[in-house]
């Protein structure tokens, strides 16, 4: 029986987001004794590595096979998960981040290009926002399921070794990295069922010259085309800031859980696991709905460009509201604010990707999308250590909202200036 491609695309997203470590990543690093600044350095290192491999990986995928690139990506992820689980000091964590970056570099842009190629082959290119939003919604459904599994794994796992980061813990966060390997192995099997037509117009022999030529053409396209320049700047501001700041929800949830008068008979770490599970489950369900209906927002606002401007203004409003909330430590409202930012990002991403794809050619689809992803990674590389250092220095999380407000203000103010001068 032939499996429909839309099902395979959706299954890919569902399995990819079985990232059981994700809702607890910052807490896992804290348990290993890292400060927020060192966590930011680790994240920045990951983004540097992504930047080094991002655009060449897209060119290699376009030339030599996108399925092979995806299998390589998920194999690198599996290696990184094992290293995260085994790491007990900083240097092995850098190695784990390196392999994780290889996985990110060969995945981002590549699978999106496969979806858009399939739509072109099917004569459905006008459905880019709708179909990408639909498959992305299944990714978020996968996240919703994964956070329940992750919370259960953390809740029922115990470790007699006390972690140095947060004053001792009976929970071993490292175990969840082992369980993350299973769905990633299943996704490799899923890729084997993708048709060869989605590999693109690839060549049989390897040639660095061919990669360099395609890469140069894509970079010139991005540099010389004002709308594409603008989209790259927007991606750096929106996606870079979101990626650098989103995980601060985890320690906020932990502090909230410890202060809760409910479930006092449950140890603090397990109470935090329950709250993380509930909040992230709701977050991912709402994010799935947002992603699936992103095309409706674009239709309602009269197009993807006007929808993007509307989303930017909502993003500014949320960050501006979080400044006093984080200063006053009104945790319930802070949690609502972070959840709202995540939902907004899932309206934003399908709109952005469709806009980027509209300004690229079919033969350079993965390469141009990889340029966009690299720009996002570059921004995250800069912002993650800055946010970590600021939080350590302030002893609170309000600098995250201040930086977010400044960035969104700059993007909104510079809308016309960037198109003319950047």
C-alpha positions in Angstrom: 0.0 0.0 0.0 1.4 3.4 -1.0 1.6 5.9 1.8 0.4 9.4 0.7 3.1 12.0 0.7 1.2 14.5 2.8 1.0 11.8 5.5 4.7 11.2 5.3 5.4 14.9 5.5 3.2 15.2 8.6 4.7 12.0 10.1 8.2 13.6 9.7 7.1 16.6 11.7 5.4 14.5 14.3 8.4 12.3 14.9 10.9 15.1 14.6 9.3 16.9 17.5 9.5 13.9 19.8 12.1 15.9 21.5 11.6 14.8 25.1 14.6 16.8 26.3 13.3 20.2 24.9 10.9 21.3 27.7 13.7 20.5 30.3 16.8 21.5 28.3 17.7 24.5 30.5 16.9 22.6 33.6 19.1 19.7 32.5 22.0 22.2 31.9 21.4 23.8 35.3 21.5 20.4 36.9 24.9 19.9 35.3 26.1 23.0 37.1 26.0 25.6 34.2 25.2 29.3 34.7 22.8 31.0 32.3 25.8 32.6 30.7 27.5 29.3 30.0 24.2 27.9 28.7 24.1 30.9 26.4 27.7 30.2 25.2 26.7 26.6 24.5 23.7 27.7 22.5 25.8 30.4 20.7 28.4 27.7 19.8 25.7 25.5 18.4 24.5 28.4 16.2 28.1 29.1 15.1 28.4 25.5 13.9 24.9 25.7 12.2 26.2 28.8 10.4 29.3 27.1 9.2 27.3 24.2 7.7 23.9 25.7 6.9 24.3 27.1 3.4 26.7 24.5 2.1 24.3 21.8 3.4 21.5 23.3 1.4 23.6 23.4 -1.7 24.8 19.8 -1.2 21.1 18.7 -0.7 20.0 20.5 -3.9 22.9 18.9 -5.9 23.3 15.4 -4.4 20.0 14.4 -2.8 17.8 15.8 -0.2 16.8 12.4 1.2 20.5 11.6 1.9 20.9 15.0 3.6 17.9 14.3 5.9 19.2 10.8 6.8 22.6 12.3 7.6 20.9 15.0 9.7 19.0 12.6 11.9 22.0 10.3 12.3 23.9 13.3 13.7 21.0 14.1 16.0 21.1 10.6 17.4 24.8 10.9 18.1 24.2 14.2 19.9 21.5 12.8 22.1 23.7 10.0 23.3 26.5 12.5 24.1 24.1 14.8 26.0 23.0 11.9 28.1 26.6 10.8 28.9 28.1 14.3 29.4 29.2 15.2 32.9 31.3 18.2 32.1 31.4 21.2 29.8 33.6 20.0 26.9 31.6 16.9 26.0 28.5 19.2 25.9 30.3 21.3 23.3 30.8 18.1 21.3 27.2 17.2 21.7 26.2 20.6 20.5 28.4 20.2 17.4 26.6 17.1 16.3 23.3 18.7 17.1 24.3 21.6 14.9 25.1 19.2 12.0 21.7 17.7 12.4 20.1 21.2 12.3 22.2 22.4 9.3 21.3 19.4 7.1 17.6 19.5 8.0 16.5 23.1 8.0 15.5 24.3 4.6 16.0 20.9 3.0 12.7 19.3 4.1 10.8 22.5 3.3 12.2 22.5 -0.2 11.0 18.9 -0.6 7.5 19.9 0.4 7.5 22.9 -2.0 8.9 20.7 -4.8 6.1 18.2 -4.3 3.5 21.0 -4.4 5.1 22.2 -7.7 5.0 18.7 -9.2 1.4 18.3 -8.1 0.4 21.7 -9.5 -0.5 23.1 -6.1 2.1 25.8 -5.6 -0.6 28.3 -4.6 -1.2 26.2 -1.5 2.3 26.8 0.0 1.1 28.5 3.2 -1.8 26.2 3.7 0.1 22.9 3.2 3.2 24.0 5.1 1.0 25.3 7.9 -0.8 21.9 8.0 2.4 19.8 8.2 3.8 22.2 10.8 0.6 21.8 12.8 1.4 18.0 13.0 4.9 19.0 14.2 3.3 20.9 17.1 0.9 18.0 17.8 4.0 15.8 18.1 5.4 18.4 20.5 2.2 18.2 22.6 2.4 14.4 22.8 6.1 14.5 23.5 5.8 16.9 26.4 3.4 14.5 28.1 5.8 11.6 27.6 8.7 13.8 28.7 6.9 15.0 31.9 6.1 11.4 32.8 9.7 10.3 32.2 11.1 13.1 34.4 8.4 12.5 37.1 9.1 8.8 37.4 12.9 8.9 36.9 15.0 9.4 40.0 18.7 9.8 40.7 20.5 9.6 44.0 23.2 11.9 42.6 22.7 15.5 43.5 23.0 18.0 40.7 25.2 21.0 41.5 23.2 23.6 39.5 20.1 24.2 41.5 20.8 23.1 45.0 20.2 19.4 44.6 17.7 17.3 42.7 16.2 13.8 42.9 15.4 14.0 39.2 17.8 12.9 36.4 17.0 15.0 33.4 19.7 13.2 31.3 17.6 10.0 30.8 15.2 11.8 28.5 17.9 12.2 25.9 18.1 8.4 25.5 14.4 8.1 24.8 14.6 10.8 22.1 16.7 8.5 20.0 13.8 6.1 19.2 11.5 8.4 17.2 14.5 9.8 15.3 15.4 6.3 14.2 11.8 5.8 13.0 12.0 9.0 11.0 15.1 7.7 9.1 12.9 4.7 8.1 10.2 7.3 7.0 12.7 9.1 4.7 13.4 5.8 2.9 9.9 5.9 1.5 10.2 9.4 0.0 10.2 9.3 -3.9 13.5 10.0 -5.7 11.8 12.9 -7.5 12.0 15.0 -4.3 15.8 14.8 -4.4 15.8 17.6 -6.8 17.9 17.9 -10.0 20.9 16.4 -8.4 24.2 15.4 -9.9 25.9 12.0 -9.5 29.4 13.1 -8.8 30.7 15.4 -6.0 32.1 18.7 -7.1 33.0 21.5 -4.7 32.9 23.9 -7.7 29.3 23.0 -8.3 28.4 23.6 -4.7 30.3 26.9 -4.7 28.6 28.1 -7.9 25.1 27.3 -6.7 25.9 28.9 -3.3 27.2 32.0 -5.0 24.1 32.3 -7.2 21.8 32.0 -4.1 23.8 34.6 -2.1 23.7 37.0 -5.0 20.0 36.5 -5.3 19.6 37.2 -1.6 21.9 40.3 -1.7 20.5 41.8 -4.9 16.8 41.3 -4.3 15.4 43.9 -1.9 12.3 41.9 -0.7 14.5 38.9 0.1 17.0 41.1 2.0 14.1 42.4 4.0 12.9 38.9 4.8 16.3 37.8 6.0 16.4 40.8 8.4 13.0 40.0 9.7 14.0 36.4 10.3 17.0 37.5 12.3 14.9 39.7 14.4 11.8 37.5 15.0 13.2 34.0 14.8 16.6 34.8 16.3 15.0 36.5 19.4 12.4 33.8 19.8 14.9 31.0 19.6 17.2 32.7 22.1 14.5 33.5 24.6 11.9 30.8 24.5 13.6 28.4 26.9 13.6 30.9 29.7 10.0 29.7 30.3 11.5 26.5 31.9 13.1 28.1 34.9 10.1 30.4 35.3 7.8 27.4 35.4 10.1 25.8 38.0 10.0 28.8 40.2 6.3 29.0 39.9 5.9 25.3 40.7 8.0 25.6 43.8 5.9 28.5 45.0 2.6 26.7 44.4 0.7 25.8 47.5 -0.8 22.9 45.7 0.6 19.3 45.7 2.9 20.1 48.6 3.4 16.4 49.3 5.2 16.1 45.9 9.0 16.9 45.8 9.7 20.3 44.1 11.4 18.9 40.9 8.5 16.5 40.3 6.1 19.3 40.9 8.0 21.4 38.3 7.8 18.5 35.9 4.0 18.4 36.2 3.6 22.1 35.6 6.0 22.0 32.7 4.0 19.1 31.2 0.7 20.9 31.5 1.9 24.3 30.3 3.9 23.0 27.3 1.1 20.6 26.4 -1.4 23.6 26.1 1.3 25.6 24.4 1.9 23.0 21.7 -1.8 22.4 21.1 -2.4 26.1 20.6 0.7 26.4 18.5 -0.5 23.5 16.3 -3.8 25.3 15.8 -2.0 28.6 15.0 0.2 26.9 12.4 -2.7 25.2 10.7 -4.6 28.4 10.4 -1.8 30.8 9.5 -3.1 30.9 5.9 -6.5 32.2 7.3 -4.7 35.0 9.0 -3.0 35.9 5.7 -6.4 35.8 3.9 -8.0 37.9 6.6 -5.3 40.6 6.5 -5.4 40.6 2.7 -2.0 38.9 2.0 1.1 37.6 3.6 2.9 40.9 3.7 0.2 42.7 5.6 -0.2 39.7 7.9 3.5 39.8 8.7 3.3 43.5 9.7 0.3 42.7 11.9 2.2 39.9 13.6 5.3 42.2 14.2 3.1 44.7 16.1 1.6 42.0 18.2 5.1 40.7 19.0 6.2 44.1 20.1 3.1 44.4 22.4 3.8 41.1 24.1 7.5 41.9 24.8 6.6 45.4 26.0 4.0 43.9 28.4 6.5 41.3 29.7 8.9 44.0 30.9 6.9 45.1 33.9 5.5 41.6 34.5 9.0 40.1 34.7 10.2 43.0 36.9 7.4 42.4 39.3 7.7 38.6 39.0 4.0 38.1 38.3 4.6 34.5 37.2 1.2 33.4 36.1 0.9 36.4 33.7 4.5 35.9 32.6 3.7 32.3 31.7 0.7 33.5 29.7 3.0 36.0 27.9 5.6 33.4 26.9 2.9 31.0 25.7 1.4 33.9 23.6 4.8 34.5 22.1 5.1 30.9 21.1 1.6 30.9 19.5 2.4 34.0 17.6 5.6 32.5 16.3 3.6 29.6 14.8 1.4 32.1 12.9 4.6 33.8 11.8 6.7 30.9 10.5 4.4 29.6 7.7 3.9 33.2 6.5 7.6 33.9 6.5 8.6 30.6 4.7 6.0 31.2 2.0 7.3 34.7 1.5 10.9 33.5 1.2 9.9 30.7 -1.2 8.1 33.2 -3.4 11.4 35.0 -4.0 13.5 32.0 -4.8 13.8 29.6 -7.8 13.0 25.9 -7.8 16.6 24.7 -8.3 17.9 26.8 -5.4 14.9 26.3 -3.1 16.8 24.5 -0.3 19.8 26.9 -0.6 17.8 30.1 -0.3 15.8 28.6 2.7 19.1 27.6 4.3 20.3 31.2 3.9 17.2 32.3 5.8 17.8 29.7 8.5 21.5 30.7 8.7 20.5 34.3 9.3 18.2 33.2 12.1 21.1 31.1 13.6 23.5 34.0 13.4 21.1 36.2 15.4 20.6 33.5 18.0 24.4 33.0 18.2 24.7 36.7 19.2 21.6 37.0 21.4 21.8 33.8 23.5 25.1 34.7 25.4 23.9 38.3 25.8 20.6 37.2 27.3 22.3 34.6 29.6 24.9 37.2 30.8 22.1 39.8 31.4 20.0 37.3 33.4 22.9 36.2 35.5 23.9 39.9 36.1 20.3 41.0 37.0 19.4 37.9 39.0 16.1 38.0 37.2 14.6 37.5 33.7 13.4 41.0 32.9 16.4 41.7 30.5 14.9 39.1 28.1 11.8 41.2 27.6 13.8 44.4 27.4 16.0 43.1 24.5 12.9 41.7 22.8 11.2 45.0 22.9 14.2 46.8 21.5 14.6 44.4 18.6 10.9 44.5 17.6 10.9 48.3 17.9 13.9 48.5 15.6 12.3 46.2 13.0 9.0 48.0 12.9 10.7 51.5 12.7 13.1 50.3 9.9 10.5 48.7 7.6 11.0 51.1 4.7 14.6 52.1 5.5 15.8 48.5 5.2 14.3 48.0 1.8 16.0 51.1 0.5 19.4 50.9 2.2 20.3 47.4 3.5 
